[in-house]
Amino acid sequence: MKRVLWLSTVLLALVGSLPPVAASAGGFTPAQRAEIVQIVREALKQDPSILHDALAAMQADATRAAIDAVRDKLVTPADASVGNPKANVSIVEFFDTRCPYCRAMEPTMENFVATRHDVRLVYKDMPVLGPASVLGSKALLAAQRQGAYADMRKAVMQLPPNTTLEMIHAAADKLGLDWDRLLRDMNSAAVKQHIADNLNLARELGIDGTPAMVIGDTLIQGAVDSSHLQRAIVGAEKANVAVQSQTQ
């Protein structure tokens, strides 16, 4: 790992993203830098995977930094969630109600939360696929004000992707919700701001599509299976233990 981190620093210097690597306050001489360049080139010839590993290490560092910068926004009292509210690890899911990959992941996410009682799933509505997506997100966030976010979410995720207001109305009636109140809340400034905050948060994290999940210091973009989620959860748990041991 140290070799990868060292090479990643050198590679950044070589492509001009950083000044030449400094071994001391005075930095390397041109001859020393040329020697380092040659060493890196030879290493890449012998093992091209070094470049991939170095870039992956840099990306992981950048992701961790981005997550740390918005840590207090990832889970807020305004967010709807399911699972154990006191869980040590949260899965923060950015999703779009129209997204076919989000819909395909629903059984996986439901089963994961049902079988992992030490995990919480936090929802971040991220409508990026047009007006029907915005409509769906507004309906969920308005239903949350009547204590029915999860029920409305399940209903909307099962509706045709091009969700209409009439479909939302029918779903609300079936759930026994106050339609007039729901409609007012859907068009409220608070709900619009909630959506805007989620979209801004996604941009800060470099999320460019749905689904996307933040688990500890890990950002997962795209649909994944339960084993992938499990590995991320284990990593977050280990990180929590390490932090706790350092603070004791």
Secondary structure, DSSP 4 states (H G I P E B T S, - for coil): -HHHHHHHHHHHHHTTSSPPP-SSTT---HHHHHHHHHHHHHHHHH-THHHHHHHHHHHHHHHHHHHHHTHHHHS-TTS-EEE-TT-SEEEEEEE-TT-HHHHHHHHHHHHHHHH-TTEEEEEEE---S-HHHHHHHHHHHHHHTTT-HHHHHHHHHHS-SS--HHHHHHHHHHHT--HHHHHHHHTSHHHHHHHHHHHHHHHHHT--SSSEEEETTEEEES---HHHHHHHHHHHHHHHHHHHHHH-
